[in-house]
Amino acid sequence: MEREKIDKKYKWDLSEIYSSDEKVKKDYKRCEEITKKLETFKGKVIKNSNTLSEVLDLNAEQDRILSKLSTYIGLNYTLDTSSSFWSKKSDEFTDFYSNISSRLSFIDTELAKLTTNTLEKYLKENKDLEKYKFNLEHIIKESKHILSLEKEILLSELSPALFSSSSIFDKIDNADVYYDDVLDKDGKKHKLTGGSYREFTRSSDRTLRKNAFISMLKYYEKRANTIGECLKSSVKTNGIISKLRNYKSSLERSLSYDDITPEFYEKVLSDAKSHVKTLHKMMDAYKNALNLDEMHIYDINARVGSFNRTFEIEEMKKIVKESLNVMGEDYLKVADEAFTNGWIDYYETKGKRSGAFSAGCYDTKPYILLNYTGSFDDLETLAHELGHSIHTYYSIKNRNAIDYYYPIFLAEIASTTQEVLLNDYLLKTCKTDEEKIYILNNILSNYKSTVFRQIEFAEFEKIIADKIESGENLTAKEFTDIYLDLQKFYYGPNVINDELIKYECLRIPHFYSQFYVYKYATGLAIAYIFANRIINNEKGAVDSYIKFISSGGKTYPLDILKEAGIDLNKENIFDDSISLINNYLDEFIKLTKGVNHGKKGLLWTFRCR
Ligand SMILES: [Zn+2]
């Protein structure tokens, strides 16, 4: 579609961020003035409570303006990625930003010298510092891991070389990647890519599923020694740097930012693993629904049921809103605002970035980008992104510009809660058993991929880091053996783990950003806890959810959740979600049991985002 022809209510009006180029220039100018002013504080940042307060205020003002500029330019650019005008503006902003960052890098270095005693004294002297208390305490906590200036400079200069293993893997996995074409059951050839692999593994055509699996993993098998070396080098480097920075392990270092301990990480793994029987039961149910004699590892993502309806935009809005009725009036008013006040850019237009996201800052709306086609996926995506944006809205409304921004650990909870509410609503209102089976399959498969698969990855990361950091020399053989054992444990005795699956551990980019994936699993578990309470109309459930989304990043993630009534250190964090998942699974088994797979078979659809 052409942007000009799209109704105003279905697209962003970014001129509401800056109505003229003059205003943009004025903000650039103000940032430059602030930088100059801040430069005069060099060597004096923590000299006394007044200098500290003044520096932090100026810094916060500048951050706020920079975020606004970045949002304005970034969003305009995503609307037309082929535009040389916005590409140039975007480069200009990046240069401007890195210039400021390097001129003001002394601020972080000086802040890191702050001690708890000095901070306490300053806080008593100057009440204006109170709003920075959490951030400053965080800096003090992290400061014991900052090295001497010479060492920091050395590390930063060596950094591209130290982490080259991850860029080498990236080249093997992207720039140089070439998978063999795959044949479907009719002998038709298909091109295999990262995107089509996802689609093929969900296909009803078993030949296509199997061939895609073989072609994909053969690629990594042939490069196993090289990739194994990359992975080992990456883990080893992280281990060395962590020890250099006074951490006991790379695990401790990765979790420290969120104030999470290695013990908590292990608790998450064992909590999830204690429910692995649910995954085995799910696999048996899929085997039956797919009418297979043997369930192979390339069968586990095949989709069951069908959902062939498409939705007009107004219909999508109506469904999402109805699914949110359980949230009460105040929340619905915000959803209404999102739908009527230009938060969402719906249509695919020439040059517009693909996919979907939610983005904004303290001085803009929490915008949503979609590429609407009317599919079931779009409905789920709308609910998901709206969850993010409403989270941002409440955080902006209730926090200040310094701490409204919530950490990644918490970022996917609101979006997933809305997805759970939507699926629950659709289950209660869908028209046929085929649709019901499709939705149940969708819920179960999401849980499988987001919880069990990510926990398996998280466990793999922990095992190999422990071994490498204690001096063991791992090669591709050890990596793949460890992975195959995990596969057998997670998917259970009734799934045949074809030998090639062991090379899957060599194609996971996340392993180069250590100990990140467990957050996907915790995010989903927490979303289920909130959604479960809300769906069951538990007293105070909506209020504590609103409290959670109103907290921004005012403190560490586990403390924010505790204030909202979720104590992750107590009990098994997956219990609530598993009990819901078991209900859905029983319903799925009931509905797929009596189906005649003989002549007609179940209907199938592809699903890809
Ligand atoms: Zn998201």
Boltz pocket constraint, residues with backbone or C-beta under 6 A from the ligand:
constraints:
  - pocket:
      binder: B
      contacts: [[A, 384], [A, 388], [A, 411], [A, 412], [A, 415]]
      max_distance: 6.0
